[in-house]
Amino acid sequence: MSLFEVEHLDLFYGQTQALKDVNIKIEEQAITAFIGPSGCGKSTFLRVLNRMNDLIGNVTTTGTVLFGGKNLITDYEPMELRRRVGMVFQKPNPFPMSIFDNVAYGPRLFKRYTKSDIADLVEDSLKKSALWDDVKDRLGKSAMSLSGGQQQRLCIARTLATGPEVVLMDEPTSALDPISTARIEDLMISLKKQYTIVVVTHNMQQASRVSDDVAFFLVDKNRCGFLVEYGNTQELFLNPKDKRTEDYISGKFG
Ligand SMILES: Nc1ncnc2c1ncn2[C@@H]1O[C@H](COP(=O)(O)OP(=O)(O)OP(=O)(O)O)[C@@H](O)[C@H]1O
């Protein structure tokens, strides 16, 4: 089932158009990867999906984005939308507090949990993000004492603790070594049983390893991004319909 349905989306930063006529359906409990050269609007489009662009200011959109069949702009309150559509960034950004408090941060904001509920939620989120065994004996230690890969898994745990349906990931492994990258990729595959994941990546191997569907963006001569091709990952990589997709995935440009 499609969780997001995007029709004729145009996006402008001030007067400058950054995305034009994006039409895409993003499937539930699947991993969708956005690929394409630098500046083609992948991160901008990712931020459309939880209205993070609202926080930038001066961003306007036209067209429709449905989330769960309802209009993302008119039918959702932004904070509640961002709880349901969580986000993990390129550079791990734990808060300067303990491992426990990082994960408990979101649930505590909602104030409807007891202390023991919070402890259970922290444990569950750390288990889901494959970090529990690494940190269960040092939950009170600073999150800054973790390695980069562990910090990124902590950020994933922090996102999961608020009970999202979707996790948006903006180049989540680009600051990590190959072993930490492989762990995050394994984690993404295990998380899709329960969550819908949308990931921006520059790494073609990563897109082909983890994603079910892939969307390829390009930028036109006015530096405006557009969607070239979208579909099942295997089909798109093995049998691209558009010559530009073929050139990009075979490394001829970008
Ligand atoms: N806050 C902003 N204000 C104005 N323009 C912006 C802003 N953020 C991005 N842009 C512009 O929008 C276009 C798309 O940028 P975006 O970061 O979405 O591309 P991207 O495909 O994710 O690039 P990369 O792969 O390098 O991260 C670029 O031309 C960029 O300069």
The ligand as an SDF file (V2000), in Angstrom:
LIG
                    3D

 31 33  0  0  0  0  0  0  0  0999 V2000
   17.7660   26.2440    2.7570 N   0  0  0  0  0  0  0  0  0  0  0  0
   17.9440   26.4630    1.4510 C   0  0  0  0  0  0  0  0  0  0  0  0
   17.7670   27.6800    0.9120 N   0  0  0  0  0  0  0  0  0  0  0  0
   17.9170   27.9060   -0.4110 C   0  0  0  0  0  0  0  0  0  0  0  0
   18.2800   26.9500   -1.2950 N   0  0  0  0  0  0  0  0  0  0  0  0
   18.4890   25.7110   -0.8140 C   0  0  0  0  0  0  0  0  0  0  0  0
   18.3340   25.3980    0.5770 C   0  0  0  0  0  0  0  0  0  0  0  0
   18.6020   24.0750    0.7530 N   0  0  0  0  0  0  0  0  0  0  0  0
   18.9110   23.6010   -0.4800 C   0  0  0  0  0  0  0  0  0  0  0  0
   18.8430   24.5620   -1.4080 N   0  0  0  0  0  0  0  0  0  0  0  0
   19.0990   24.4310   -2.8490 C   0  0  0  0  0  0  0  0  0  0  0  0
   18.1940   23.4550   -3.3810 O   0  0  0  0  0  0  0  0  0  0  0  0
   18.8480   22.6330   -4.3200 C   0  0  0  0  0  0  0  0  0  0  0  0
   18.7180   21.1660   -3.9140 C   0  0  0  0  0  0  0  0  0  0  0  0
   19.4760   20.9560   -2.7100 O   0  0  0  0  0  0  0  0  0  0  0  0
   19.4150   19.5820   -1.9010 P   0  0  0  0  0  0  0  0  0  0  0  0
   20.3180   19.7280   -0.7180 O   0  0  0  0  0  0  0  0  0  0  0  0
   18.0200   19.2120   -1.6820 O   0  0  0  0  0  0  0  0  0  0  0  0
   20.0430   18.5900   -2.9860 O   0  0  0  0  0  0  0  0  0  0  0  0
   20.6240   17.1330   -2.7670 P   0  0  0  0  0  0  0  0  0  0  0  0
   20.2780   16.3760   -4.0000 O   0  0  0  0  0  0  0  0  0  0  0  0
   20.1800   16.5720   -1.4680 O   0  0  0  0  0  0  0  0  0  0  0  0
   22.1850   17.4310   -2.7490 O   0  0  0  0  0  0  0  0  0  0  0  0
   23.3700   16.6290   -2.0190 P   0  0  0  0  0  0  0  0  0  0  0  0
   23.3900   15.2890   -2.6410 O   0  0  0  0  0  0  0  0  0  0  0  0
   24.5870   17.4500   -2.3610 O   0  0  0  0  0  0  0  0  0  0  0  0
   23.0780   16.6200   -0.5510 O   0  0  0  0  0  0  0  0  0  0  0  0
   20.2860   23.1210   -4.4010 C   0  0  0  0  0  0  0  0  0  0  0  0
   20.4240   23.9770   -5.5090 O   0  0  0  0  0  0  0  0  0  0  0  0
   20.4750   23.8610   -3.1010 C   0  0  0  0  0  0  0  0  0  0  0  0
   21.4280   24.9010   -3.2450 O   0  0  0  0  0  0  0  0  0  0  0  0
  1  2  1  0
  2  3  1  0
  2  7  2  0
  3  4  2  0
  4  5  1  0
  5  6  2  0
  6  7  1  0
  6 10  1  0
  7  8  1  0
  8  9  2  0
  9 10  1  0
 10 11  1  0
 11 12  1  0
 11 30  1  0
 12 13  1  0
 13 14  1  0
 13 28  1  0
 14 15  1  0
 15 16  1  0
 16 17  2  0
 16 18  1  0
 16 19  1  0
 19 20  1  0
 20 21  2  0
 20 22  1  0
 20 23  1  0
 23 24  1  0
 24 25  2  0
 24 26  1  0
 24 27  1  0
 28 29  1  0
 28 30  1  0
 30 31  1  0
M  END
$$$$
